[in-house]
Amino acid sequence: MEKNSTYEKLKSQKIEELYSKGLPSKITGKAHIFGDDVDTDAIIPGPYLRTTDLYELALHCMAGIDEDFPNKTANGDVILAGENFGCGSSREQAPVAIKYCGIQAIIAESFARIFYRNCINLGIIPIECKGIKKIIETIKIQNKDENNKKNNENVKISVDFENKKIYINDIEIENYLIETNEINNNTNNNNNNNTNNNNNNNNNKNNIDAEKITCIFPKGKTMDILGKGGLVGYAKSQ
């Protein structure tokens, strides 16, 4: 196929060099948001599986959902997703395509287990985060433009692997729903300072306080593998 500017952009990211450094202590980038049941056929559709050029594979990453996805990514970016991410066939090309877009971590409500294992083998950090769906919905609501269309392309995310902390727009993930709810409440109160509205806001805050965001980082031998940039790097180090 003809190599376009997006292909050249992906190649300039030098993914092999990036992953050869092993697990970083922290990454900061843009969050790319997806929903539930993102299957491997959507991540990398069948017609593109034959290529042996890994950057060409990345050029078609998420072609079943967002054909412009590879043009939006940069090294250190993170995918945020709902339940059962990576379901469907066990094709390894799916996490390979994600990796060669520069994505270094995927945070999801849950993963398909083979996909989860393939991510580890390739050096992509999978983080299972119960409650992330509520945060995704909050982000979608907050980032609608004046035409009520989604605009989720300016969501900053940081993952601190050393301290096992995640920050979205500089707010720690465990506090994200509470803090963003308080901001919304203050805005509502300024616009409409009535008692019933305040009571409703307090009830909403109490409900959010009761919700827990629980994130499970890889540990033990899995972290050893990730620390070497994946299974091949780990095997070479033994």
N, C-alpha and C positions, 0 to 999 in steps of 0.2 A: 504494500500500500504506500501511497505518497505520504511522506513524513511532514506534518504540519507544525505550526508554531507551538501548539499544545504539547506535541510529542517532544519538541526540542526543550520546552520548559521542564517537562518531567525528567528528561535525561540530564539536564543541568543540575537537578537536585542531588545527583550522585548518591543514590540510595545505598548501594553497597558500602560506600565509605561511611555513610551515616550509621548503618547498623553494625559495622565492624568495630565501632567504639563501644558496643555493648549498651547496657541499660543506663540511661542518663539519670541523674539525681532528680531532675525536674524538666518538664516540657511545658511550653506555653504556646498556644496557637489558637486557631479558629475552631469552633465546634460546628460540625456538620450533622444536621439533625434528620433522623429517619424514624419511622414508626415501627409497628409490630410485624413479625413474620417476613422480614426481608430475606428472601431466599437466594441461594447461590446462583440461580439462573438470572435473577435480576441484577446481581452484583457483576457477573460476567456471563452474558448470554452465550449459548452454544456456538453460534457462528464464529466466535472469536477465540475458541479454545485451541485451535491448531497452531497458532503462532508460537515460536520459541523466543521471540523478542519480548522480554519482560516489560519494557517500556511501552511497546505496542499493546500488550495486554492491559497495562494500566490506562492507556488511552481510551479504552472502552469500559473502564470500571464504572459501575452503576448505570450502564447504558439502558437497563430495563426500568430505571426510575428517573434519572436525571443525566441526560447525555452530556451536559456541560460540567459535570462533577469534576473531572480531571483538571479542568481549567481553573477551578476554584481552590485547589488544594495547595498546601505548602508543607515543607518539613515541620514536624511538631504539631500538626493538626490532629484533632481527635474526632471520632464518630460518637455521637450520642444516639442511642436507639432504644426501642421498647423491648418487647418479649420475643424470644426465639430467634434472635439474630443469627443469620447464617444457616437457616434450615434448608431443606431440600437435599440435593445431591451432595456427595462428599468431595466434590472437585476442589483440588488444592489451588487451582488457578484463581478462585475467588479471593482468599486472603492474600495471595501473591499480588493480584491487581491492586488491592487496597494498599499493601505495603509499598508498591512502586509508585503510588500517588503521594507518598510522604507521610501517610497516616501512621502514627507510632503507638496509638492506644485506641481501644474501642471500649466504651462504657455502655452497658446495656442492662435492661431489667433481667434478661436471661439470654443464654446462648444455646444454640444447637451444639451438642457435646463434641462431635467430630470437628466442627468448625473451630470451637474453642481450642481443641488440642492442636489443630493445624496452625492457629495463630501463634501459640507458644513455640512450636517447632520453627516458625519463621521469624520469631523475635518481636511480634506485635503483642503488646500488653493488653490482655482482655480483663476487664474489671466488671464483675457482676454487682449491680447496684440496685437493690430493692427500693423502689420508690422513685426511681429516675423518671418514670412515665409521668408522674405528677409535675415534676420539674419541666419536662419537655412541653407539656400542655400549657404551663404557666408562661414559658418562653414564647410559645406560639401566640398566645393571647397578647403578650406585651409587645411583640414585634410586628403586629399588623400595621400596615401603612394606612394613609388616609383613604385609600380605596378598599380597605378591609382585606387586603392581600397579604399573604405571609412574606416577611422579610427577615429571615433568620441568619443572615450572612455576616452579622457583626457581633456575634456572641463569642466573647473571649473565654477560653478555658485554660486552666493550669492544673497539671497533675504533679504533685510532689511525691515521688516514689519513696524517698528516704523517710518521710514522716507520714506517708500514707494519707495524704490530704488531697482533696479536689476542690478547686475554686472555679465558680462560674461568674464572670464579670466581677472578679475580685471578692466574691462572697463565698465563704466556705459552704460546701454543698449541703451539709447537715442543717445549716441555718438559712438556706436560700428561700424556701417557701415562707418562713416566718418573716424574714427581712423584707422580701418583695411585697408580702401582704401588708406590712406596716407602711411601706411607701405608698401603696395603693390606697390604704385607709386614710393616710394623711391628705392625699390628693382629693379623695371623696369628701373628707370632712371640710376641706377648704371650700369645696364647691357647694356643699349642702350640709350645713351644721345643724342637723336635727337629731333629737334623742333616739328615735327609732333606728336611724341609720347607724348611729354609734353602737347601739346594742347589737345590731346585725354584724357590724365589723368585729366587735368583741367576741361574738359567737364563732365567727369564721376563724379568728386567731386561735381560739381555744381548740377548734377542730384541727387546725394545722399543727399546733403544739403537740397534739396527740399522735401525729404521724411521724414515723421515724424513717430516715433515709439511711440504709445500711449498705455500705460498700465493702466488698470482699476483694482485696488485692491478692494476687498470686503469692505463694510463700514456699519455703523449703526448696526442694530440688527444682521446682518450676522456676523460682526466682534465679537459681543458679544458671538454668538454661537461658533465661531472658537476659541475664547479666553478660552472657557471651554472644548476644545478638541472635540467638536461636540454637537449634539442635546441632547444626553443623559446626558452628563455632565452639559449642560446648564439647562436642566429641573431639575436636582438634586439640582442645586444652587438656584432655585427660591423658 
